[in-house]
């Protein structure tokens, strides 16, 4: 822990110095640290300093709306997400009255905007949680679809999927995960390109199923289940940046011929003269 603590302190000092040079002030009161570890025995947390103030070690912290816990189970985030979605479901309940309710298409659009968008945000990250944890979000998804259709609670969920033309959350998470994977794979300059395309510790995750696999290893499992073989992806060809000098050829014959005083026959004759060159 001493070696890791020294390396982390050096990284914090570099970030602090970079902020001072570039005019950024990092608040020591708002800064927290998380010790990601699944060890059950007694182990000390690292002691880090920022502006001569000790950085508090917390068990979970919110970053870009995602709640990261110390064991990376994402259970606090899933519980928080479920509470927020249930609150949004009350809006659909108010709009889905039997005598005054909105149409199914309108309710389904409300569901997509208010609830499904929240379930999709960050699912590539918290998708590594266990199936028992992610199952808590299925109830929200099913309830939103039932309210949009006006179906009974006893209606089979597979039939609701067909009527709404909506897949399960698990399939949508896999699709968004694959989209992110191929987006990273097509960009060799991405900071996570090598680690995602060439995942490590594959044998460890195969032997110990209780370990949370990395993103690249999870994508490999999805591709194998879908019988999709690895194939090369053409990288996006960057366009010319605006600050580079690009030589372009223009026809200047129209510059001194204002439209108000020039006949269309003159424009047509100039056009026919330039046609063989382009």
DRENGUKOL-471649 format. One record per residue (C-alpha): residue number from 1; z, x, y. Coordinates in pm, whole numbers, m for minus. Example, Ala and Ser with C-alpha at 12.3 -4.5 7.8 and 13.67 -1.06 7.14 Angstrom:
REM DRENGUKOL-471649
k, z, x, y
1, 780, 1230, m450
2, 714, 1367, m106
END
This chain:
REM DRENGUKOL-471649
k, z, x, y
1, 0, 0, 0
2, 65, 293, 234
3, m297, 413, 212
4, m434, 61, 266
5, m196, 6, 556
6, m312, 324, 731
7, m678, 229, 688
8, m617, m119, 824
9, m427, 19, 1121
10, m716, 255, 1198
11, m956, m41, 1190
12, m732, m242, 1424
13, m714, 50, 1666
14, m1092, 88, 1667
15, m1140, m282, 1738
16, m884, m266, 2018
17, m1052, 38, 2175
18, m1396, m123, 2145
19, m1261, m433, 2320
20, m1123, m230, 2610
21, m1453, m49, 2661
22, m1655, m372, 2656
23, m1418, m583, 2865
24, m1259, m786, 2583
25, m885, m838, 2566
26, m754, m927, 2220
27, m439, m1137, 2247
28, m157, m1008, 2030
29, 12, m1349, 2043
30, m286, m1529, 1890
31, m364, m1261, 1631
32, m243, m1310, 1274
33, m306, m1133, 945
34, m334, m1257, 588
35, m260, m1050, 280
36, m509, m1179, 22
37, m341, m1114, m310
38, m265, m1305, m630
39, 11, m1083, m758
40, 315, m1284, m862
41, 564, m1001, m850
42, 749, m884, m543
43, 523, m681, m315
44, 554, m596, 52
45, 307, m708, 314
46, 142, m443, 535
47, 286, m380, 878
48, 15, m373, 1145
49, 46, m323, 1521
50, m173, m447, 1806
51, m82, m337, 2159
52, 254, m214, 2023
53, 325, m565, 1890
54, 365, m643, 1522
55, 92, m869, 1386
56, 258, m1155, 1195
57, 161, m1202, 830
58, 87, m1568, 754
59, 9, m1754, 431
60, m292, m1939, 568
61, m501, m1933, 884
62, m788, m2135, 1027
63, m1108, m1949, 1107
64, m1421, m2138, 1214
65, m1261, m2465, 1095
66, m1210, m2318, 746
67, m851, m2265, 629
68, m809, m1945, 429
69, m494, m1914, 219
70, m347, m1593, 83
71, m460, m1665, m274
72, m805, m1798, m177
73, m754, m2120, m367
74, m877, m2318, m63
75, m639, m2597, m158
76, m496, m2626, 197
77, m848, m2652, 337
78, m954, m2917, 85
79, m641, m3123, 158
80, m703, m3091, 533
81, m1068, m3186, 490
82, m975, m3488, 280
83, m734, m3615, 547
84, m996, m3579, 821
85, m1260, m3759, 615
86, m1024, m4045, 528
87, m963, m4097, 899
88, m1338, m4118, 955
89, m1370, m4368, 670
90, m1170, m4615, 878
91, m1467, m4639, 1115
92, m1695, m4743, 830
93, m1436, m4996, 715
94, m1437, m5154, 1061
95, m1817, m5171, 1063
96, m1857, m5305, 709
97, m1709, m5652, 747
98, m1848, m5926, 524
99, m1924, m6163, 815
100, m1990, m5924, 1102
101, m2072, m5592, 935
102, m2366, m5365, 1002
103, m2660, m5313, 770
104, m2644, m5075, 477
105, m2886, m4828, 634
106, m2677, m4811, 952
107, m2354, m4762, 758
108, m2511, m4490, 550
109, m2624, m4306, 864
110, m2270, m4325, 998
111, m2143, m4185, 669
112, m2388, m3895, 683
113, m2294, m3806, 1039
114, m1916, m3847, 1028
115, m1819, m3762, 670
116, m2092, m3591, 473
117, m2149, m3334, 746
118, m1782, m3236, 725
119, m1799, m3207, 347
120, m2106, m2984, 371
121, m1972, m2752, 638
122, m1847, m2432, 478
123, m1899, m2560, 122
124, m2068, m2230, 38
125, m1734, m2061, 111
126, m1480, m2306, m31
127, m1711, m2384, m324
128, m1537, m2104, m513
129, m1227, m2322, m550
130, m1135, m2462, m890
131, m1289, m2785, m1013
132, m953, m2963, m999
133, m920, m2879, m629
134, m1278, m2978, m542
135, m1240, m3303, m734
136, m1019, m3435, m454
137, m1326, m3457, m229
138, m1519, m3668, m480
139, m1297, m3969, m408
140, m1388, m3951, m39
141, m1757, m3919, m121
142, m1749, m4213, m361
143, m1551, m4434, m126
144, m1792, m4368, 159
145, m2092, m4461, m57
146, m1921, m4777, m184
147, m1838, m4890, 169
148, m2195, m4824, 282
149, m2338, m5032, m3
150, m2070, m5298, m3
151, m2012, m5231, m373
152, m1699, m5307, m572
153, m1447, m5042, m668
154, m1536, m5095, m1032
155, m1905, m5020, m974
156, m2026, m4722, m1183
157, m2057, m4417, m966
158, m2385, m4312, m1130
159, m2540, m4644, m1027
160, m2416, m4592, m672
161, m2580, m4249, m666
162, m2911, m4407, m763
163, m2890, m4690, m510
164, m2797, m4453, m227
165, m3043, m4186, m340
166, m2753, m3945, m303
167, m2647, m3674, m553
168, m2293, m3573, m633
169, m2104, m3326, m417
170, m2126, m3064, m690
171, m2506, m3076, m691
172, m2521, m3066, m314
173, m2290, m2764, m306
174, m2514, m2588, m557
175, m2822, m2667, m349
176, m2667, m2539, m26
177, m2541, m2232, m210
178, m2892, m2154, m334
179, m3034, m2207, 15
180, m2788, m1955, 154
181, m2859, m1711, m128
182, m3237, m1712, m80
183, m3194, m1690, 296
184, m2985, m1373, 255
185, m3219, m1237, m11
186, m3522, m1275, 215
187, m3354, m1068, 488
188, m3298, m708, 378
189, m3121, m628, 706
190, m2849, m884, 638
191, m2505, m725, 611
192, m2439, m896, 276
193, m2786, m850, 128
194, m2704, m575, m123
195, m2372, m723, m236
196, m2520, m1069, m286
197, m2837, m959, m463
198, m2655, m699, m675
199, m2313, m848, m757
200, m2055, m629, m928
201, m1766, m695, m1168
202, m1982, m932, m1372
203, m1818, m832, m1701
204, m1472, m884, m1549
205, m1549, m1242, m1443
206, m1705, m1314, m1782
207, m1395, m1202, m1970
208, m1132, m1343, m1735
209, m1236, m1693, m1641
210, m923, m1743, m1430
211, m1055, m1492, m1175
212, m1249, m1636, m883
213, m1608, m1506, m906
214, m1789, m1367, m607
215, m2073, m1547, m431
216, m2348, m1348, m601
217, m2199, m1402, m946
218, m2165, m1777, m883
219, m2529, m1796, m776
220, m2632, m1619, m1096
221, m2455, m1885, m1301
222, m2630, m2164, m1109
223, m2971, m2004, m1161
224, m2910, m1963, m1533
225, m2804, m2326, m1569
226, m3122, m2436, m1390
227, m3342, m2197, m1592
228, m3467, m2029, m1276
229, m3574, m1669, m1324
230, m3540, m1408, m1055
231, m3853, m1371, m842
232, m3942, m1160, m537
233, m3924, m1318, m194
234, m4151, m1217, 91
235, m3950, m1123, 395
236, m4019, m1298, 721
237, m4259, m1106, 941
238, m4105, m1070, 1284
239, m4314, m1169, 1581
240, m4371, m941, 1876
241, m4061, m934, 2096
242, m4116, m1038, 2458
243, m4014, m696, 2596
244, m4298, m514, 2419
245, m4629, m461, 2596
246, m4891, m666, 2414
247, m5252, m618, 2514
248, m5433, m949, 2542
249, m5786, m1020, 2658
250, m5840, m1309, 2897
251, m6149, m1470, 3044
252, m6120, m1431, 3422
253, m6437, m1622, 3508
254, m6242, m1941, 3575
255, m5997, m1785, 3820
256, m6213, m1826, 4130
257, m6359, m2161, 4032
258, m6123, m2439, 4143
259, m6157, m2761, 3954
260, m6186, m2976, 4265
261, m6504, m2804, 4390
262, m6667, m2689, 4065
263, m6901, m2893, 3853
264, m6832, m2943, 3484
265, m7177, m2799, 3410
266, m7062, m2461, 3545
267, m6755, m2461, 3318
268, m6970, m2557, 3022
269, m7223, m2281, 3082
270, m6945, m2018, 3108
271, m6792, m2150, 2788
272, m7122, m2118, 2600
273, m7165, m1764, 2731
274, m6825, m1656, 2597
275, m6847, m1836, 2263
276, m7039, m1557, 2079
277, m6765, m1304, 2165
278, m6476, m1506, 2018
END
